[in-house]
């Protein structure tokens, strides 16, 4: 019999519903060691719970997350709430012995992240990882595997970005992501940053120095009372860093933008070296581009970007035909698959979810970026 893992969702908004939908597609995975089922959901807004009535395994709907912590039937909590609530909810969940799939940024700031880390260290029975879906696109995994193969040779430069134009409309009403007291001083870096840093950090590309270019573009938005309210979070952030590896350094650029005209929800990765290169964008989710220098019939030697179709298969095999396309919902399913497989000790050498160490490290990177922006100088990470 496949082991049943009971999951609870805290936060019944967009991502909570996406996670619930992905769990219903679990039979698409091949030979996974567990079978999760959504058992409970929590949201402070009772109306948000109604959507989950269509899922027959949901037997509990509550408005207070603490009602779930003492429920021995619940094994795992996925929590998607405001950043200022992370510390309390995550620590309470860990101390209750529940496994936790936490949303970014894993605490509103470094001190919150460190408190969560301390709770995890004191409660090793609680398996903790942080959510980041986009690296589980098959094309993203192909790019990661290309880099790991050593095909780049000496690395010249790398870039990872998450871009969308959700805040391009200046009349979009203010919400918590546009207010530092809820989102955090890091603003868009807290909101989008782990999507961008998951792959570089997993590849061992921890920047030593950062130069931050931060923009607060739309400074006021319509308020609920009909007036205007200050938006005091960064809308866009571009971080230029230096990474040391194998006796040399290379520049790593990361971009996190809520105002990127022409974009909807685009994750991009590119790495170039003396021997090769690779790039992938979710804008064209089947296409992985490979750079090489090749002999052309007739005697010349030329630079070539070639395209490869990635297909549907990512970290965990699925019943989906390998020639079909993959999308965001497939990436979420893959993220859940590796989270629960690693929880069971069955991940093997597969690419896994972001670790608490990686998530906490991003806060040091964001702090260096803010200091750099304020001083106009390059800042050492953690310095």
C-alpha positions as MATLAB code, in Angstrom:
seq = 'XXXXXXXXXXXXXXXXXXXXXXXXXXXXXXXXXXXXXXXXXXXXXXXXXXXXXXXXXXXXXXXXXXXXXXXXXXXXXXXXXXXXXXXXXXXXXXXXXXXXXXXXXXXXXXXXXXXXXXXXXXXXXXXXXXXXXXXXXXXXXXXXXXXXXXXXXXXXXXXXXXXXXXXXXXXXXXXXXXXXXXXXXXXXXXXXXXXXXXXXXXXXXXXXXXXXXXXXXXXXXXXXXXXXXXXXXXXXXXXXXXXXXXXXXXXXXXXXXXXXXXXXXXXXXXXXXXXXXXXXXXXXXXXXXXXXXXXXXXXXXXXXXXXXXXXXXXXXXXXXXXXXXXXXXXXXXXXXXXXXXXXXXXXXXXXXXXXXXXXXXXXXXXXXXXXXXXXXXXXXXXX';
ca = [
       0.000    0.000    0.000;
       1.302    3.480   -0.897;
       1.854    5.630    2.176;
      -0.827    8.336    2.632;
       0.379   11.812    3.617;
      -2.296   14.225    4.846;
      -1.734   17.822    3.768;
      -3.233   21.046    5.102;
      -3.164   24.403    3.349;
      -2.932   27.651    5.309;
      -3.920   30.504    3.018;
      -6.717   29.750    0.586;
      -5.739   32.315   -2.047;
      -4.199   31.882   -5.490;
      -1.286   29.640   -4.499;
      -3.332   27.649   -2.012;
      -5.780   26.761   -4.776;
      -2.911   25.924   -7.156;
      -1.431   23.519   -4.605;
      -4.844   21.927   -4.040;
      -5.336   21.446   -7.784;
      -1.851   19.951   -8.200;
      -2.539   17.380   -5.485;
      -5.538   16.169   -7.486;
      -3.185   15.367  -10.380;
      -0.935   13.115   -8.281;
      -1.696    9.927  -10.293;
       0.219   11.529  -13.184;
       3.455   10.780  -11.291;
       5.141    7.426  -11.848;
       6.250    5.294   -8.872;
       6.173    8.026   -6.255;
       6.684    6.692   -2.706;
       3.689    8.498   -1.150;
       0.125    9.521   -1.989;
      -0.785   12.921   -0.540;
      -4.346   14.020    0.042;
      -5.647   17.418    1.008;
      -7.280   16.982    4.405;
      -7.742   20.518    5.707;
      -7.604   24.173    4.731;
      -7.365   27.378    6.758;
      -8.040   30.992    5.848;
      -9.014   33.959    8.004;
     -11.704   34.753    5.424;
     -14.432   32.078    5.682;
     -15.608   32.825    2.132;
     -12.208   31.758    0.771;
     -12.812   28.273    2.146;
     -15.866   27.630   -0.044;
     -13.754   26.869   -3.133;
     -12.324   23.797   -1.379;
     -15.767   22.203   -0.975;
     -15.262   20.575   -4.367;
     -12.370   18.473   -3.027;
     -13.898   15.447   -1.259;
     -10.856   14.668    0.922;
     -11.106   18.027    2.721;
     -12.717   17.242    6.064;
     -11.679   20.335    8.030;
     -12.080   24.025    7.219;
     -10.893   26.452    9.896;
     -10.095   30.142   10.279;
      -7.366   29.695   12.923;
      -4.222   27.809   11.879;
      -3.530   26.711   15.452;
      -6.562   24.414   15.174;
      -4.516   22.321   12.738;
      -1.306   22.088   14.758;
      -2.724   19.697   17.341;
      -4.385   17.465   14.753;
      -2.396   14.225   14.695;
      -3.947   13.295   11.350;
      -2.172   16.150    9.549;
       1.394   15.506    8.424;
       2.350   18.483    6.243;
       1.366   22.147    6.120;
       1.749   24.351    3.065;
       1.612   27.966    4.266;
       1.071   30.967    1.975;
       0.475   34.108    4.052;
       1.807   37.670    4.294;
       5.535   37.955    4.896;
       5.111   39.598    8.290;
       3.243   36.480    9.470;
       5.895   33.966    8.401;
       7.920   33.927   11.595;
       5.029   33.128   13.938;
       3.239   30.630   11.713;
       6.362   28.819   10.540;
       7.885   28.536   14.021;
       4.601   27.316   15.506;
       4.241   24.720   12.744;
       7.787   23.437   13.174;
       7.486   23.283   16.955;
       4.276   21.286   16.542;
       6.327   18.663   14.694;
       4.597   19.183   11.348;
       6.505   19.178    8.083;
       6.425   22.542    6.345;
       6.452   23.683    2.730;
       6.941   27.392    3.307;
       6.398   30.249    0.901;
       9.126   32.764    0.118;
      10.830   34.777    1.459;
      10.961   32.506    4.525;
      10.482   35.374    6.965;
      10.090   39.082    6.392;
      13.800   39.695    7.076;
      17.015   38.019    8.192;
      16.122   37.941   11.887;
      12.802   36.223   11.124;
      14.522   33.687    8.867;
      17.109   32.943   11.525;
      14.375   32.346   14.115;
      12.693   29.891   11.751;
      16.046   28.181   11.141;
      16.617   27.891   14.899;
      13.200   26.279   15.341;
      13.974   23.797   12.565;
      17.331   22.918   14.130;
      15.635   22.297   17.489;
      12.895   20.151   15.915;
      14.554   17.859   13.347;
      11.410   15.760   13.065;
       9.890   18.653   11.093;
      10.987   18.526    7.451;
      11.197   22.078    6.086;
      11.654   23.400    2.561;
      10.719   26.606    0.711;
       8.508   26.798   -2.392;
       9.907   27.827   -5.773;
       8.201   26.344   -8.828;
       9.890   27.700  -11.936;
      13.140   25.703  -11.740;
      11.010   22.569  -12.197;
      10.099   23.405  -15.787;
      11.739   20.729  -17.962;
      13.647   23.416  -19.861;
      15.004   24.869  -16.634;
      16.140   21.425  -15.535;
      17.818   20.899  -18.916;
      19.724   24.152  -18.401;
      20.759   23.133  -14.874;
      21.972   19.754  -16.115;
      23.904   21.438  -18.926;
      25.751   23.659  -16.446;
      26.431   20.746  -14.098;
      27.923   18.756  -16.963;
      30.818   21.208  -17.222;
      29.963   22.030  -20.842;
      30.350   25.769  -20.195;
      34.069   25.481  -19.547;
      35.286   28.651  -17.879;
      32.156   30.641  -17.050;
      32.008   34.111  -18.566;
      28.714   35.332  -17.105;
      25.276   34.200  -15.933;
      21.843   35.755  -15.504;
      18.566   34.711  -13.874;
      15.405   36.824  -13.916;
      11.750   36.814  -12.930;
       9.743   39.411  -14.798;
       6.128   40.470  -14.971;
       4.082   43.616  -15.437;
       1.453   43.064  -12.758;
       2.054   46.548  -11.339;
       2.277   48.426  -14.647;
      -1.238   49.783  -14.051;
      -0.696   52.820  -11.798;
      -4.373   52.695  -10.766;
      -4.144   49.160   -9.398;
      -5.265   49.365   -5.745;
      -2.638   49.093   -3.046;
      -2.263   45.791   -1.230;
       0.132   44.284    1.306;
       2.870   43.550   -1.248;
       3.239   47.301   -1.821;
       3.707   48.131    1.878;
       7.021   47.513    3.618;
       5.437   46.813    7.008;
       3.843   43.702    5.504;
       6.133   42.789    2.595;
       9.455   43.801    4.162;
      12.162   46.342    3.458;
      13.420   44.215    0.565;
      10.162   44.739   -1.337;
      10.150   42.970   -4.701;
      13.218   40.959   -3.665;
      11.209   39.397   -0.842;
       8.260   38.904   -3.164;
      10.022   37.348   -6.181;
      13.620   36.781   -5.142;
      13.735   33.083   -4.305;
      12.426   32.244   -7.782;
      15.573   33.908   -9.117;
      18.108   32.686   -6.548;
      17.068   29.029   -6.224;
      19.040   27.822   -9.255;
      22.177   29.977   -8.825;
      22.521   29.023   -5.165;
      21.908   25.338   -5.933;
      24.691   25.541   -8.534;
      26.984   26.925   -5.827;
      26.958   30.456   -7.216;
      26.880   32.446   -3.989;
      27.885   36.058   -4.706;
      30.653   37.569   -2.620;
      29.889   41.165   -3.605;
      26.692   42.885   -4.768;
      25.843   46.116   -6.527;
      22.127   46.841   -6.253;
      19.984   48.934   -8.605;
      16.551   49.329   -6.973;
      13.521   51.271   -8.212;
      10.414   52.551   -6.400;
       8.525   53.484   -9.563;
       4.875   53.863   -8.525;
       5.017   55.686   -5.198;
       1.259   55.968   -4.536;
      -1.752   53.795   -5.277;
      -5.511   53.986   -4.664;
      -6.412   53.156   -1.072;
      -9.529   51.312    0.173;
     -10.942   54.570    1.568;
     -10.899   56.187   -1.854;
      -7.785   58.288   -1.305;
      -4.165   57.598   -2.190;
      -1.665   55.682   -0.058;
       2.115   55.552   -0.108;
       3.756   52.560   -1.784;
       7.072   52.163    0.008;
       8.378   48.910   -1.475;
      10.826   48.439   -4.334;
       9.024   47.629   -7.593;
      12.095   46.476   -9.535;
      15.513   45.234   -8.468;
      18.580   44.359  -10.533;
      21.506   42.868   -8.613;
      24.974   42.610  -10.106;
      27.162   40.178   -8.208;
      30.579   38.554   -8.416;
      30.872   34.805   -7.908;
      34.210   33.078   -7.290;
      34.763   29.550   -8.581;
      37.762   27.430   -9.557;
      40.249   30.245   -9.019;
      38.432   32.963  -11.001;
      35.342   35.168  -10.717;
      32.415   35.789  -13.033;
      29.502   38.269  -12.971;
      26.044   37.027  -12.014;
      23.065   39.297  -12.698;
      19.654   38.701  -11.141;
      16.496   40.627  -11.993;
      13.276   40.788   -9.993;
      10.677   43.074  -11.575;
       6.993   43.677  -10.940;
       7.001   46.370  -13.645;
       8.530   44.833  -16.765;
       6.514   46.061  -19.763;
       5.623   43.279  -22.160;
       5.928   40.489  -19.592;
       3.275   38.426  -17.847;
       5.118   35.906  -15.675;
       8.493   35.103  -17.219;
      11.373   33.179  -15.602;
      14.678   33.267  -17.486;
      18.101   31.702  -17.047;
      21.249   32.102  -19.133;
      24.855   31.019  -18.615;
      27.758   31.548  -21.002;
      31.237   30.072  -20.971;
      34.277   29.758  -23.191;
      33.203   26.288  -24.322;
      29.423   26.615  -24.476;
      26.265   28.310  -23.318;
      22.649   27.647  -22.431;
      19.510   29.719  -22.016;
      15.856   29.085  -21.239;
      12.756   31.228  -20.783;
       9.260   30.199  -19.732;
       8.026   32.558  -22.462;
       8.826   29.661  -24.827;
       8.561   26.711  -22.427;
       9.611   23.982  -24.862;
      12.714   25.745  -26.170;
      16.177   25.320  -24.681;
      18.939   27.101  -26.569;
      22.497   25.770  -26.684;
      25.533   27.751  -27.801;
      28.510   26.128  -29.488;
      31.252   26.746  -32.012;
      30.973   24.209  -34.827;
      32.701   23.203  -38.032;
      30.522   24.188  -40.967;
      30.788   22.136  -44.171;
      32.966   24.094  -46.561;
      35.751   24.810  -44.123;
      34.581   27.609  -41.805;
      34.138   27.458  -38.034;
      31.174   29.432  -36.753;
      29.273   30.386  -33.608;
      25.837   28.759  -33.427;
      22.795   28.985  -31.158;
      20.767   25.802  -31.655;
      17.320   25.028  -30.233;
      16.188   21.843  -28.525;
      12.580   21.011  -27.552;
      12.462   20.130  -23.871;
       9.243   18.088  -23.872;
       7.258   17.276  -20.731;
       9.574   15.305  -18.446;
      11.176   17.100  -15.501;
      12.595   15.877  -12.186;
      10.020   13.154  -11.482;
       8.700   11.011  -14.353;
       5.048   11.351  -15.306;
       2.584    9.512  -17.516;
       2.478   12.552  -19.816;
       3.860   11.854  -23.269;
       7.468   13.107  -23.484;
       6.713   15.196  -26.578;
       3.968   17.262  -24.935;
       4.445   20.746  -23.519;
       4.848   21.543  -19.835;
       3.339   24.495  -17.949;
       3.083   26.187  -14.549;
       0.710   23.607  -13.053;
       3.141   20.859  -14.076;
       5.993   22.713  -12.354;
       3.960   22.921   -9.135;
       3.272   19.181   -9.296;
       6.990   18.529   -9.723;
       7.819   20.783   -6.767;
       5.368   18.885   -4.555;
       6.704   15.556   -5.826;
      10.296   16.316   -4.869;
       9.278   17.885   -1.546;
       7.417   14.775   -0.443;
      10.017   12.416   -1.924;
      12.821   14.146   -0.033;
      10.700   14.068    3.125;
      10.628   10.272    2.675;
      14.378   10.106    2.008;
      13.659    9.002   -1.566;
      14.803   12.003   -3.604;
      18.099   10.437   -4.639;
      20.239   12.814   -6.661;
      17.283   14.752   -8.052;
      17.001   18.541   -7.944;
      15.132   19.502   -4.773;
      13.154   22.370   -3.299;
      14.934   25.387   -1.873;
      16.434   24.630    1.535;
      16.111   26.790    4.648;
      19.831   27.612    4.328;
      19.343   28.852    0.777;
      16.242   30.857    1.661;
      17.975   32.461    4.641;
      21.034   33.328    2.542;
      18.857   35.370    0.193;
      18.139   37.802    3.019;
      21.852   38.571    3.336;
      21.967   39.159   -0.420;
      18.963   41.522   -0.264;
      20.474   43.423    2.666;
      23.694   43.916    0.701;
      21.682   45.100   -2.321;
      19.788   47.690   -0.260;
      23.011   48.954    1.329;
      24.632   49.146   -2.102;
      21.719   51.126   -3.493;
      21.855   53.545   -0.563;
      25.620   54.110   -0.752;
      26.245   53.671   -4.469;
      29.015   51.207   -3.630;
      29.647   47.507   -4.108;
      28.842   45.706   -0.822;
      30.205   42.408    0.433;
      27.439   39.887    1.180;
      27.233   39.284    4.912;
      29.802   41.964    5.537;
];
